[in-house]
Amino acid sequence: MTGLGLRRLQHLVLYVADVERSVRFYVDVLGFEIQRRYPKAAFLKIPGTVDDHHLGLFEDTGIGRPDEHVARMYHAAWEVDDLTDLARARERLIAARSLVGQADHGTSLSLYAKDPDGLEFELFWTVPNGKPSGSRPLDLEAELARR
């Protein structure tokens, strides 16, 4: 079967319990900027990009926490430019009490976190000339010292 010519994920849309709380998290912790606001919705983008938006947030006040026993999306992943960006992100995620995991995959160094609604996401840095190695614990300080 031939491919469809897919190139990238342009945006992600999430239902959230409190759009104000989610906007604060994605802006203050991850650095997104507000593109457009509505009473129960917001469209955010990565600063410096030409895309209209990368993240849509729609409030649904009756929404519950993700159920680990029901089929659902596991996480979205955003790449950072530099290893120091990943280190800065880790500090923000720790301060926000959002960090839930860290991994060295050989090809990428990854942080896993949850937003205020419990939706998981990944921030990662691509290792130049990395080789797949499965997953092992991330020693970010050692990586920063080495590079």
LOMARMI-709986 format. One record per atom (N, C-alpha, C, CB): chain; atom name; x, y, z. Coordinates in nm, 2 decimals. Glycine has a CB too. Layout:
BEGIN
NODE/A/CA/X/Y/Z;
...
! end
This chain:
BEGIN
NODE/A/N/0.09/-0.12/0.00;
NODE/A/CA/0.00/0.00/0.00;
NODE/A/C/0.09/0.12/0.00;
NODE/A/CB/-0.10/0.00/0.12;
NODE/A/N/0.06/0.22/-0.08;
NODE/A/CA/0.14/0.34/-0.09;
NODE/A/C/0.09/0.44/0.02;
NODE/A/CB/0.13/0.41/-0.23;
NODE/A/N/0.19/0.53/0.06;
NODE/A/CA/0.16/0.62/0.17;
NODE/A/C/0.06/0.73/0.11;
NODE/A/CB/0.28/0.69/0.22;
NODE/A/N/0.01/0.81/0.21;
NODE/A/CA/-0.08/0.92/0.17;
NODE/A/C/-0.01/1.05/0.16;
NODE/A/CB/-0.19/0.93/0.28;
NODE/A/N/0.12/1.06/0.18;
NODE/A/CA/0.20/1.18/0.17;
NODE/A/C/0.19/1.26/0.30;
NODE/A/CB/0.14/1.26/0.06;
NODE/A/N/0.16/1.20/0.41;
NODE/A/CA/0.15/1.27/0.54;
NODE/A/C/0.29/1.33/0.57;
NODE/A/CB/0.10/1.18/0.65;
NODE/A/N/0.30/1.45/0.63;
NODE/A/CA/0.43/1.51/0.66;
NODE/A/C/0.44/1.54/0.80;
NODE/A/CB/0.44/1.64/0.58;
NODE/A/N/0.34/1.58/0.87;
NODE/A/CA/0.36/1.62/1.02;
NODE/A/C/0.22/1.64/1.08;
NODE/A/CB/0.44/1.75/1.03;
NODE/A/N/0.22/1.65/1.21;
NODE/A/CA/0.10/1.68/1.28;
NODE/A/C/0.09/1.83/1.29;
NODE/A/CB/0.09/1.61/1.42;
NODE/A/N/-0.01/1.89/1.24;
NODE/A/CA/-0.02/2.04/1.24;
NODE/A/C/-0.08/2.09/1.37;
NODE/A/CB/-0.11/2.08/1.12;
NODE/A/N/-0.18/2.02/1.42;
NODE/A/CA/-0.24/2.07/1.55;
NODE/A/C/-0.31/1.95/1.62;
NODE/A/CB/-0.33/2.18/1.53;
NODE/A/N/-0.33/1.97/1.75;
NODE/A/CA/-0.40/1.88/1.83;
NODE/A/C/-0.51/1.95/1.90;
NODE/A/CB/-0.30/1.81/1.93;
NODE/A/N/-0.63/1.89/1.92;
NODE/A/CA/-0.74/1.96/1.98;
NODE/A/C/-0.78/1.87/2.10;
NODE/A/CB/-0.86/1.98/1.89;
NODE/A/N/-0.79/1.93/2.22;
NODE/A/CA/-0.82/1.86/2.34;
NODE/A/C/-0.95/1.91/2.41;
NODE/A/CB/-0.71/1.87/2.44;
NODE/A/N/-1.03/1.82/2.46;
NODE/A/CA/-1.14/1.86/2.55;
NODE/A/C/-1.08/1.87/2.69;
NODE/A/CB/-1.26/1.77/2.55;
NODE/A/N/-1.10/1.98/2.76;
NODE/A/CA/-1.04/2.01/2.90;
NODE/A/C/-1.15/2.05/2.99;
NODE/A/CB/-0.93/2.11/2.89;
NODE/A/N/-1.13/2.03/3.12;
NODE/A/CA/-1.24/2.06/3.22;
NODE/A/C/-1.25/2.21/3.24;
NODE/A/CB/-1.21/1.98/3.35;
NODE/A/N/-1.13/2.28/3.23;
NODE/A/CA/-1.13/2.42/3.26;
NODE/A/C/-1.04/2.49/3.17;
NODE/A/CB/-1.09/2.45/3.41;
NODE/A/N/-1.09/2.56/3.07;
NODE/A/CA/-1.00/2.61/2.96;
NODE/A/C/-0.91/2.72/3.02;
NODE/A/CB/-1.09/2.68/2.86;
NODE/A/N/-0.95/2.80/3.12;
NODE/A/CA/-0.86/2.90/3.18;
NODE/A/C/-0.73/2.83/3.24;
NODE/A/CB/-0.93/2.98/3.28;
NODE/A/N/-0.76/2.72/3.32;
NODE/A/CA/-0.65/2.65/3.39;
NODE/A/C/-0.56/2.59/3.29;
NODE/A/CB/-0.71/2.54/3.48;
NODE/A/N/-0.61/2.53/3.18;
NODE/A/CA/-0.53/2.47/3.08;
NODE/A/C/-0.45/2.57/3.00;
NODE/A/CB/-0.62/2.39/2.98;
NODE/A/N/-0.51/2.69/2.97;
NODE/A/CA/-0.43/2.79/2.90;
NODE/A/C/-0.32/2.84/2.99;
NODE/A/CB/-0.53/2.91/2.87;
NODE/A/N/-0.34/2.86/3.11;
NODE/A/CA/-0.23/2.90/3.20;
NODE/A/C/-0.12/2.80/3.20;
NODE/A/CB/-0.28/2.92/3.35;
NODE/A/N/-0.15/2.67/3.21;
NODE/A/CA/-0.05/2.56/3.21;
NODE/A/C/0.03/2.56/3.08;
NODE/A/CB/-0.12/2.43/3.23;
NODE/A/N/-0.04/2.56/2.96;
NODE/A/CA/0.03/2.55/2.83;
NODE/A/C/0.11/2.68/2.80;
NODE/A/CB/-0.07/2.52/2.72;
NODE/A/N/0.06/2.79/2.85;
NODE/A/CA/0.14/2.92/2.83;
NODE/A/C/0.25/2.93/2.93;
NODE/A/CB/0.04/3.04/2.84;
NODE/A/N/0.22/2.92/3.06;
NODE/A/CA/0.32/2.95/3.16;
NODE/A/C/0.42/2.84/3.17;
NODE/A/CB/0.25/2.96/3.29;
NODE/A/N/0.39/2.71/3.16;
NODE/A/CA/0.48/2.60/3.18;
NODE/A/C/0.55/2.56/3.04;
NODE/A/CB/0.41/2.48/3.23;
NODE/A/N/0.47/2.55/2.94;
NODE/A/CA/0.53/2.50/2.81;
NODE/A/C/0.57/2.61/2.71;
NODE/A/CB/0.44/2.41/2.74;
NODE/A/N/0.52/2.74/2.74;
NODE/A/CA/0.56/2.85/2.65;
NODE/A/C/0.48/2.87/2.53;
NODE/A/CB/0.70/2.83/2.61;
NODE/A/N/0.37/2.81/2.51;
NODE/A/CA/0.28/2.83/2.40;
NODE/A/C/0.23/2.98/2.41;
NODE/A/CB/0.16/2.74/2.39;
NODE/A/N/0.19/3.04/2.30;
NODE/A/CA/0.13/3.17/2.30;
NODE/A/C/-0.02/3.16/2.25;
NODE/A/CB/0.21/3.27/2.22;
NODE/A/N/-0.10/3.25/2.31;
NODE/A/CA/-0.24/3.25/2.27;
NODE/A/C/-0.26/3.31/2.13;
NODE/A/CB/-0.32/3.33/2.38;
NODE/A/N/-0.32/3.24/2.04;
NODE/A/CA/-0.35/3.29/1.91;
NODE/A/C/-0.49/3.35/1.91;
NODE/A/CB/-0.34/3.17/1.81;
NODE/A/N/-0.59/3.28/1.96;
NODE/A/CA/-0.72/3.33/1.97;
NODE/A/C/-0.79/3.28/2.09;
NODE/A/CB/-0.81/3.29/1.84;
NODE/A/N/-0.88/3.36/2.15;
NODE/A/CA/-0.96/3.32/2.27;
NODE/A/C/-1.11/3.33/2.24;
NODE/A/CB/-0.92/3.40/2.39;
NODE/A/N/-1.18/3.24/2.30;
NODE/A/CA/-1.33/3.25/2.30;
NODE/A/C/-1.37/3.21/2.44;
NODE/A/CB/-1.39/3.15/2.19;
NODE/A/N/-1.50/3.24/2.48;
NODE/A/CA/-1.54/3.21/2.62;
NODE/A/C/-1.50/3.07/2.67;
NODE/A/CB/-1.68/3.23/2.63;
NODE/A/N/-1.52/2.97/2.59;
NODE/A/CA/-1.50/2.83/2.63;
NODE/A/C/-1.40/2.76/2.54;
NODE/A/CB/-1.63/2.75/2.63;
NODE/A/N/-1.31/2.83/2.47;
NODE/A/CA/-1.21/2.77/2.38;
NODE/A/C/-1.09/2.86/2.37;
NODE/A/CB/-1.27/2.74/2.25;
NODE/A/N/-0.98/2.80/2.33;
NODE/A/CA/-0.86/2.88/2.31;
NODE/A/C/-0.77/2.81/2.20;
NODE/A/CB/-0.77/2.90/2.44;
NODE/A/N/-0.70/2.88/2.12;
NODE/A/CA/-0.61/2.83/2.02;
NODE/A/C/-0.48/2.88/2.05;
NODE/A/CB/-0.66/2.86/1.87;
NODE/A/N/-0.38/2.79/2.07;
NODE/A/CA/-0.24/2.83/2.11;
NODE/A/C/-0.15/2.78/2.00;
NODE/A/CB/-0.21/2.76/2.24;
NODE/A/N/-0.03/2.85/1.99;
NODE/A/CA/0.07/2.82/1.89;
NODE/A/C/0.21/2.82/1.95;
NODE/A/CB/0.06/2.91/1.77;
NODE/A/N/0.30/2.76/1.89;
NODE/A/CA/0.44/2.76/1.93;
NODE/A/C/0.49/2.90/1.88;
NODE/A/CB/0.52/2.64/1.87;
NODE/A/N/0.55/2.98/1.97;
NODE/A/CA/0.60/3.11/1.93;
NODE/A/C/0.70/3.10/1.81;
NODE/A/CB/0.67/3.18/2.04;
NODE/A/N/0.69/3.20/1.72;
NODE/A/CA/0.78/3.21/1.61;
NODE/A/C/0.75/3.12/1.49;
NODE/A/CB/0.92/3.17/1.65;
NODE/A/N/0.64/3.05/1.49;
NODE/A/CA/0.60/2.97/1.38;
NODE/A/C/0.49/3.04/1.30;
NODE/A/CB/0.55/2.83/1.43;
NODE/A/N/0.47/2.99/1.18;
NODE/A/CA/0.37/3.06/1.09;
NODE/A/C/0.24/2.99/1.09;
NODE/A/CB/0.43/3.06/0.95;
NODE/A/N/0.23/2.87/1.15;
NODE/A/CA/0.10/2.80/1.16;
NODE/A/C/0.00/2.88/1.23;
NODE/A/CB/0.12/2.66/1.22;
NODE/A/N/-0.13/2.86/1.20;
NODE/A/CA/-0.24/2.93/1.27;
NODE/A/C/-0.24/2.89/1.41;
NODE/A/CB/-0.37/2.90/1.20;
NODE/A/N/-0.24/2.76/1.44;
NODE/A/CA/-0.24/2.71/1.58;
NODE/A/C/-0.18/2.57/1.58;
NODE/A/CB/-0.38/2.72/1.64;
NODE/A/N/-0.14/2.53/1.70;
NODE/A/CA/-0.09/2.39/1.72;
NODE/A/C/-0.17/2.32/1.82;
NODE/A/CB/0.06/2.40/1.76;
NODE/A/N/-0.24/2.39/1.91;
NODE/A/CA/-0.31/2.33/2.01;
NODE/A/C/-0.45/2.40/2.03;
NODE/A/CB/-0.24/2.33/2.15;
NODE/A/N/-0.56/2.33/2.02;
NODE/A/CA/-0.69/2.38/2.04;
NODE/A/C/-0.74/2.32/2.18;
NODE/A/CB/-0.79/2.35/1.93;
NODE/A/N/-0.80/2.41/2.26;
NODE/A/CA/-0.85/2.37/2.39;
NODE/A/C/-1.00/2.40/2.39;
NODE/A/CB/-0.78/2.43/2.51;
NODE/A/N/-1.09/2.30/2.41;
NODE/A/CA/-1.23/2.33/2.42;
NODE/A/C/-1.28/2.28/2.56;
NODE/A/CB/-1.30/2.25/2.31;
NODE/A/N/-1.35/2.37/2.63;
NODE/A/CA/-1.39/2.34/2.76;
NODE/A/C/-1.52/2.25/2.76;
NODE/A/CB/-1.42/2.46/2.84;
NODE/A/N/-1.51/2.14/2.84;
NODE/A/CA/-1.63/2.05/2.86;
NODE/A/C/-1.63/2.03/3.01;
NODE/A/CB/-1.62/1.92/2.77;
NODE/A/N/-1.71/2.10/3.08;
NODE/A/CA/-1.70/2.10/3.23;
NODE/A/C/-1.74/1.96/3.29;
NODE/A/CB/-1.79/2.21/3.29;
NODE/A/N/-1.81/1.88/3.21;
NODE/A/CA/-1.84/1.75/3.27;
NODE/A/C/-1.74/1.64/3.24;
NODE/A/CB/-1.97/1.70/3.20;
NODE/A/N/-1.63/1.68/3.18;
NODE/A/CA/-1.52/1.58/3.15;
NODE/A/C/-1.45/1.53/3.27;
NODE/A/CB/-1.42/1.64/3.05;
NODE/A/N/-1.43/1.40/3.28;
NODE/A/CA/-1.36/1.34/3.39;
NODE/A/C/-1.21/1.32/3.36;
NODE/A/CB/-1.42/1.21/3.43;
NODE/A/N/-1.14/1.27/3.45;
NODE/A/CA/-1.00/1.23/3.43;
NODE/A/C/-0.99/1.12/3.33;
NODE/A/CB/-0.93/1.20/3.57;
NODE/A/N/-0.87/1.10/3.26;
NODE/A/CA/-0.86/0.99/3.17;
NODE/A/C/-0.87/0.86/3.24;
NODE/A/CB/-0.72/1.00/3.09;
NODE/A/N/-0.93/0.76/3.19;
NODE/A/CA/-0.95/0.63/3.24;
NODE/A/C/-0.84/0.54/3.18;
NODE/A/CB/-1.09/0.57/3.22;
NODE/A/N/-0.75/0.49/3.26;
NODE/A/CA/-0.64/0.41/3.21;
NODE/A/C/-0.68/0.28/3.15;
NODE/A/CB/-0.54/0.39/3.32;
NODE/A/N/-0.81/0.24/3.17;
NODE/A/CA/-0.86/0.11/3.13;
NODE/A/C/-0.95/0.12/3.00;
NODE/A/CB/-0.94/0.04/3.24;
NODE/A/N/-0.95/0.24/2.94;
NODE/A/CA/-1.03/0.26/2.82;
NODE/A/C/-0.94/0.30/2.71;
NODE/A/CB/-1.14/0.37/2.85;
NODE/A/N/-0.97/0.26/2.59;
NODE/A/CA/-0.88/0.30/2.47;
NODE/A/C/-0.88/0.45/2.46;
NODE/A/CB/-0.94/0.23/2.34;
NODE/A/N/-0.76/0.51/2.45;
NODE/A/CA/-0.75/0.65/2.44;
NODE/A/C/-0.61/0.68/2.38;
NODE/A/CB/-0.77/0.72/2.57;
NODE/A/N/-0.59/0.81/2.34;
NODE/A/CA/-0.46/0.85/2.30;
NODE/A/C/-0.36/0.84/2.42;
NODE/A/CB/-0.46/0.99/2.23;
NODE/A/N/-0.24/0.79/2.40;
NODE/A/CA/-0.15/0.79/2.51;
NODE/A/C/-0.08/0.92/2.53;
NODE/A/CB/-0.04/0.68/2.48;
NODE/A/N/-0.02/0.98/2.43;
NODE/A/CA/0.04/1.12/2.45;
NODE/A/C/0.07/1.18/2.32;
NODE/A/CB/0.16/1.11/2.53;
NODE/A/N/0.09/1.31/2.32;
NODE/A/CA/0.14/1.39/2.21;
NODE/A/C/0.28/1.42/2.24;
NODE/A/CB/0.05/1.52/2.19;
NODE/A/N/0.37/1.45/2.14;
NODE/A/CA/0.51/1.48/2.17;
NODE/A/C/0.55/1.61/2.09;
NODE/A/CB/0.60/1.36/2.12;
NODE/A/N/0.62/1.69/2.16;
NODE/A/CA/0.68/1.81/2.10;
NODE/A/C/0.83/1.81/2.12;
NODE/A/CB/0.62/1.94/2.17;
NODE/A/N/0.89/1.84/2.01;
NODE/A/CA/1.04/1.85/2.00;
NODE/A/C/1.09/1.98/2.04;
NODE/A/CB/1.09/1.81/1.87;
NODE/A/N/1.20/1.99/2.12;
NODE/A/CA/1.27/2.11/2.16;
NODE/A/C/1.39/2.13/2.07;
NODE/A/CB/1.30/2.12/2.31;
NODE/A/N/1.44/2.25/2.05;
NODE/A/CA/1.55/2.28/1.97;
NODE/A/C/1.69/2.23/2.03;
NODE/A/CB/1.56/2.42/1.94;
NODE/A/N/1.70/2.25/2.16;
NODE/A/CA/1.83/2.23/2.22;
NODE/A/C/1.82/2.15/2.35;
NODE/A/CB/1.90/2.37/2.24;
NODE/A/N/1.93/2.09/2.38;
NODE/A/CA/1.93/2.01/2.51;
NODE/A/C/1.91/2.10/2.63;
NODE/A/CB/2.06/1.94/2.52;
NODE/A/N/1.95/2.22/2.63;
NODE/A/CA/1.93/2.32/2.74;
NODE/A/C/1.78/2.35/2.75;
NODE/A/CB/2.02/2.44/2.72;
NODE/A/N/1.71/2.35/2.63;
NODE/A/CA/1.57/2.37/2.64;
NODE/A/C/1.50/2.26/2.71;
NODE/A/CB/1.51/2.38/2.49;
NODE/A/N/1.55/2.14/2.69;
NODE/A/CA/1.49/2.02/2.76;
NODE/A/C/1.51/2.04/2.92;
NODE/A/CB/1.55/1.89/2.71;
NODE/A/N/1.63/2.08/2.95;
NODE/A/CA/1.67/2.10/3.09;
NODE/A/C/1.58/2.21/3.16;
NODE/A/CB/1.82/2.13/3.11;
NODE/A/N/1.56/2.32/3.08;
NODE/A/CA/1.47/2.42/3.13;
NODE/A/C/1.33/2.37/3.15;
NODE/A/CB/1.48/2.55/3.04;
NODE/A/N/1.28/2.29/3.05;
NODE/A/CA/1.15/2.24/3.05;
NODE/A/C/1.13/2.15/3.17;
NODE/A/CB/1.12/2.16/2.92;
NODE/A/N/1.23/2.07/3.20;
NODE/A/CA/1.22/1.98/3.32;
NODE/A/C/1.20/2.06/3.45;
NODE/A/CB/1.35/1.89/3.33;
NODE/A/N/1.28/2.17/3.46;
NODE/A/CA/1.26/2.25/3.58;
NODE/A/C/1.12/2.30/3.59;
NODE/A/CB/1.36/2.36/3.58;
NODE/A/N/1.06/2.35/3.48;
NODE/A/CA/0.93/2.40/3.48;
NODE/A/C/0.83/2.30/3.51;
NODE/A/CB/0.89/2.47/3.35;
NODE/A/N/0.85/2.18/3.46;
NODE/A/CA/0.75/2.07/3.48;
NODE/A/C/0.76/2.02/3.63;
NODE/A/CB/0.78/1.95/3.39;
NODE/A/N/0.88/2.02/3.68;
NODE/A/CA/0.89/1.98/3.82;
NODE/A/C/0.82/2.09/3.91;
NODE/A/CB/1.04/1.97/3.87;
NODE/A/N/0.84/2.21/3.88;
NODE/A/CA/0.78/2.32/3.96;
NODE/A/C/0.63/2.31/3.95;
NODE/A/CB/0.83/2.46/3.91;
NODE/A/N/0.58/2.27/3.83;
NODE/A/CA/0.43/2.26/3.81;
NODE/A/C/0.38/2.13/3.86;
NODE/A/CB/0.40/2.28/3.66;
NODE/A/N/0.46/2.04/3.91;
NODE/A/CA/0.43/1.91/3.96;
NODE/A/C/0.36/1.83/3.85;
NODE/A/CB/0.33/1.92/4.08;
NODE/A/N/0.42/1.84/3.73;
NODE/A/CA/0.36/1.77/3.62;
NODE/A/C/0.45/1.66/3.56;
NODE/A/CB/0.34/1.87/3.51;
NODE/A/N/0.58/1.66/3.60;
NODE/A/CA/0.67/1.56/3.54;
NODE/A/C/0.63/1.42/3.60;
NODE/A/CB/0.81/1.59/3.58;
NODE/A/N/0.62/1.32/3.51;
NODE/A/CA/0.58/1.19/3.55;
NODE/A/C/0.69/1.08/3.50;
NODE/A/CB/0.45/1.15/3.50;
NODE/A/N/0.78/1.12/3.42;
NODE/A/CA/0.88/1.03/3.37;
NODE/A/C/0.99/1.09/3.29;
NODE/A/CB/0.82/0.92/3.30;
NODE/A/N/1.10/1.02/3.27;
NODE/A/CA/1.21/1.07/3.19;
NODE/A/C/1.28/0.95/3.13;
NODE/A/CB/1.32/1.15/3.28;
NODE/A/N/1.32/0.95/3.00;
NODE/A/CA/1.38/0.84/2.94;
NODE/A/C/1.48/0.88/2.83;
NODE/A/CB/1.27/0.75/2.88;
NODE/A/N/1.58/0.79/2.82;
NODE/A/CA/1.68/0.80/2.72;
NODE/A/C/1.65/0.69/2.62;
NODE/A/CB/1.83/0.80/2.77;
NODE/A/N/1.61/0.72/2.50;
NODE/A/CA/1.57/0.62/2.40;
NODE/A/C/1.68/0.60/2.30;
NODE/A/CB/1.44/0.67/2.32;
NODE/A/N/1.80/0.66/2.32;
NODE/A/CA/1.91/0.65/2.22;
NODE/A/C/1.90/0.75/2.11;
NODE/A/CB/1.91/0.51/2.17;
NODE/A/N/1.78/0.76/2.05;
NODE/A/CA/1.76/0.85/1.94;
NODE/A/C/1.70/0.99/1.99;
NODE/A/CB/1.66/0.80/1.84;
NODE/A/N/1.65/0.98/2.11;
NODE/A/CA/1.59/1.10/2.18;
NODE/A/C/1.60/1.09/2.33;
NODE/A/CB/1.44/1.12/2.13;
NODE/A/N/1.60/1.21/2.39;
NODE/A/CA/1.60/1.22/2.53;
NODE/A/C/1.46/1.28/2.56;
NODE/A/CB/1.72/1.31/2.59;
NODE/A/N/1.38/1.22/2.65;
NODE/A/CA/1.24/1.25/2.66;
NODE/A/C/1.20/1.28/2.81;
NODE/A/CB/1.16/1.14/2.61;
NODE/A/N/1.11/1.38/2.82;
NODE/A/CA/1.04/1.40/2.95;
NODE/A/C/0.89/1.37/2.92;
NODE/A/CB/1.06/1.55/2.99;
NODE/A/N/0.83/1.31/3.02;
NODE/A/CA/0.69/1.28/3.01;
NODE/A/C/0.62/1.36/3.13;
NODE/A/CB/0.66/1.13/3.02;
NODE/A/N/0.51/1.42/3.09;
NODE/A/CA/0.44/1.50/3.19;
NODE/A/C/0.29/1.49/3.17;
NODE/A/CB/0.48/1.65/3.19;
NODE/A/N/0.21/1.54/3.27;
NODE/A/CA/0.06/1.54/3.25;
NODE/A/C/0.02/1.69/3.27;
NODE/A/CB/-0.01/1.45/3.35;
NODE/A/N/-0.08/1.72/3.19;
NODE/A/CA/-0.14/1.86/3.20;
NODE/A/C/-0.24/1.86/3.32;
NODE/A/CB/-0.21/1.90/3.07;
NODE/A/N/-0.31/1.97/3.35;
NODE/A/CA/-0.40/1.97/3.46;
NODE/A/C/-0.52/1.88/3.45;
NODE/A/CB/-0.46/2.11/3.47;
NODE/A/N/-0.55/1.83/3.33;
NODE/A/CA/-0.66/1.73/3.32;
NODE/A/C/-0.61/1.59/3.32;
NODE/A/CB/-0.73/1.75/3.19;
NODE/A/N/-0.48/1.57/3.34;
NODE/A/CA/-0.42/1.43/3.34;
NODE/A/C/-0.38/1.38/3.21;
NODE/A/CB/-0.51/1.34/3.41;
NODE/A/N/-0.39/1.46/3.10;
NODE/A/CA/-0.35/1.42/2.97;
NODE/A/C/-0.20/1.42/2.96;
NODE/A/CB/-0.42/1.51/2.86;
NODE/A/N/-0.14/1.31/2.91;
NODE/A/CA/0.00/1.30/2.91;
NODE/A/C/0.06/1.36/2.78;
NODE/A/CB/0.05/1.15/2.92;
NODE/A/N/0.18/1.41/2.79;
NODE/A/CA/0.25/1.46/2.67;
NODE/A/C/0.40/1.44/2.69;
NODE/A/CB/0.22/1.61/2.65;
NODE/A/N/0.48/1.45/2.58;
NODE/A/CA/0.62/1.43/2.59;
NODE/A/C/0.69/1.55/2.53;
NODE/A/CB/0.66/1.30/2.51;
NODE/A/N/0.80/1.59/2.59;
NODE/A/CA/0.89/1.69/2.53;
NODE/A/C/1.02/1.61/2.51;
NODE/A/CB/0.91/1.81/2.63;
NODE/A/N/1.08/1.63/2.39;
NODE/A/CA/1.20/1.55/2.36;
NODE/A/C/1.30/1.63/2.28;
NODE/A/CB/1.16/1.42/2.28;
NODE/A/N/1.42/1.59/2.29;
NODE/A/CA/1.53/1.64/2.21;
NODE/A/C/1.59/1.53/2.13;
NODE/A/CB/1.64/1.71/2.31;
NODE/A/N/1.61/1.55/2.00;
NODE/A/CA/1.66/1.45/1.91;
NODE/A/C/1.81/1.44/1.93;
NODE/A/CB/1.62/1.47/1.77;
NODE/A/N/1.86/1.32/1.96;
NODE/A/CA/2.01/1.30/1.98;
NODE/A/C/2.07/1.30/1.84;
NODE/A/CB/2.04/1.17/2.06;
NODE/A/N/2.17/1.39/1.81;
NODE/A/CA/2.23/1.38/1.68;
NODE/A/C/2.30/1.25/1.66;
NODE/A/CB/2.34/1.50/1.67;
NODE/A/N/2.28/1.19/1.55;
NODE/A/CA/2.33/1.06/1.52;
NODE/A/C/2.30/0.95/1.62;
NODE/A/CB/2.48/1.07/1.50;
NODE/A/N/2.19/0.96/1.69;
NODE/A/CA/2.15/0.87/1.79;
NODE/A/C/2.12/0.73/1.73;
NODE/A/CB/2.03/0.92/1.87;
NODE/A/N/2.13/0.63/1.81;
NODE/A/CA/2.10/0.49/1.77;
NODE/A/C/1.99/0.44/1.87;
NODE/A/CB/2.23/0.40/1.78;
NODE/A/N/1.89/0.38/1.81;
NODE/A/CA/1.78/0.32/1.89;
NODE/A/C/1.84/0.23/2.00;
NODE/A/CB/1.68/0.24/1.81;
NODE/A/N/1.80/0.24/2.12;
NODE/A/CA/1.86/0.16/2.23;
NODE/A/C/1.75/0.11/2.33;
NODE/A/CB/1.97/0.24/2.30;
NODE/A/N/1.63/0.11/2.29;
NODE/A/CA/1.52/0.08/2.39;
NODE/A/C/1.51/0.20/2.48;
NODE/A/CB/1.56/-0.04/2.47;
NODE/A/N/1.46/0.18/2.60;
NODE/A/CA/1.44/0.29/2.69;
NODE/A/C/1.52/0.26/2.82;
NODE/A/CB/1.29/0.32/2.73;
NODE/A/N/1.59/0.36/2.86;
NODE/A/CA/1.66/0.35/2.99;
NODE/A/C/1.65/0.49/3.06;
NODE/A/CB/1.82/0.32/2.97;
NODE/A/N/1.68/0.49/3.19;
NODE/A/CA/1.66/0.61/3.27;
NODE/A/C/1.74/0.73/3.21;
NODE/A/CB/1.70/0.59/3.42;
NODE/A/N/1.69/0.84/3.21;
NODE/A/CA/1.76/0.96/3.16;
NODE/A/C/1.84/1.03/3.27;
NODE/A/CB/1.66/1.06/3.10;
NODE/A/N/1.97/1.05/3.24;
NODE/A/CA/2.06/1.12/3.33;
NODE/A/C/2.09/1.26/3.26;
NODE/A/CB/2.19/1.04/3.37;
NODE/A/N/2.00/1.35/3.28;
NODE/A/CA/2.01/1.48/3.20;
NODE/A/C/2.13/1.56/3.24;
NODE/A/CB/1.88/1.56/3.23;
NODE/A/N/2.17/1.55/3.36;
NODE/A/CA/2.29/1.63/3.40;
NODE/A/C/2.42/1.57/3.33;
NODE/A/CB/2.31/1.62/3.55;
NODE/A/N/2.43/1.44/3.32;
NODE/A/CA/2.54/1.38/3.25;
NODE/A/C/2.54/1.41/3.10;
NODE/A/CB/2.54/1.23/3.27;
NODE/A/N/2.42/1.41/3.04;
NODE/A/CA/2.40/1.45/2.90;
NODE/A/C/2.44/1.59/2.88;
NODE/A/CB/2.26/1.43/2.85;
NODE/A/N/2.40/1.68/2.97;
NODE/A/CA/2.44/1.82/2.95;
NODE/A/C/2.59/1.84/2.97;
NODE/A/CB/2.37/1.91/3.06;
NODE/A/N/2.65/1.77/3.06;
NODE/A/CA/2.80/1.78/3.08;
NODE/A/C/2.87/1.72/2.96;
NODE/A/CB/2.84/1.71/3.21;
NODE/A/N/2.82/1.62/2.90;
NODE/A/CA/2.89/1.55/2.79;
NODE/A/C/2.88/1.63/2.66;
NODE/A/CB/2.82/1.41/2.76;
NODE/A/N/2.77/1.71/2.64;
NODE/A/CA/2.75/1.78/2.52;
NODE/A/C/2.77/1.93/2.54;
NODE/A/CB/2.60/1.76/2.47;
! end
